[in-house]
Amino acid sequence: MSVGADIRLYLSEQRAILDAFPVDVVETVAEMLFRTYDEGGTVYAMGNGGNSGTLDHAYCDFKHHPFVSEDKSTPVPAAVRRLTFVNLCGSAAELTGMVNDLGPDHMYTAALEPFVGGRDLVMAYSGSGNSPNVVRALEVAVKAGARTFAMTKGDGGRCRDLADVCLVVPGTSRFPGQTGRNDNNFHFEDAMLSVNHMLVGLLKKRVGRGVPPG
């Protein structure tokens, strides 16, 4: 297959995923996010590898984007509630410390368990749905009564069973680099960023309704 044909394959697979995308699941997650925001809860997010980099992007967007004017020139009034967003994979020092002391399977539980509660939302991202550190943290969140959302692919793994809501990215792939055990992983990571952008934009719209005109 030529380079151009491979590129067209990637784009055609992506269009098929978008056509089959579970909009109702994203809508449900948005409502969970709104409740967490309204109740003054905290959003905790976690993932591994490239997903942790996407969550660093999400941390910036969730913390700031809903709370500035449309032209980004001024913040909304200080009286408007902000969202507390914790990226559990945001600190290399903390992560390496947890792995060194407690092992990789507990790197997120140790940071989450002392703080998470019933007003909070825990967002877990795992392509396989079986990443041990993510699964264990989800178990902690469920035990604490937190709202839980997972985003996976394939059969969803353990995350699908544990989370209140699980978004499983549909489809399979023939594109180089995302076949076999890595099936559909590039598309999963693309979709992860898109879902985060959808949620940030929807939260901005909700926040904007409560901001008096300037």
Protein Blocks (a to p, Z undefined) as FASTA:
>chain_A
ZZklmmmmmmmmmmmmmmmpcfklmmmmmmmmmmmmmnopacddddehjllmmmmmmmmm
mmmmmmccfkopaccdfklccdddddfklpmklmmmmmmmnojklmmmmmmmmmgcfkbc
cddddfklpafklmmmmmmmmmnopacddddehjlpmmlmmpmbdcddedddfbehiacj
lgoklmmmmmmmmmmmmmmmmmmmmmmmmpccZZ
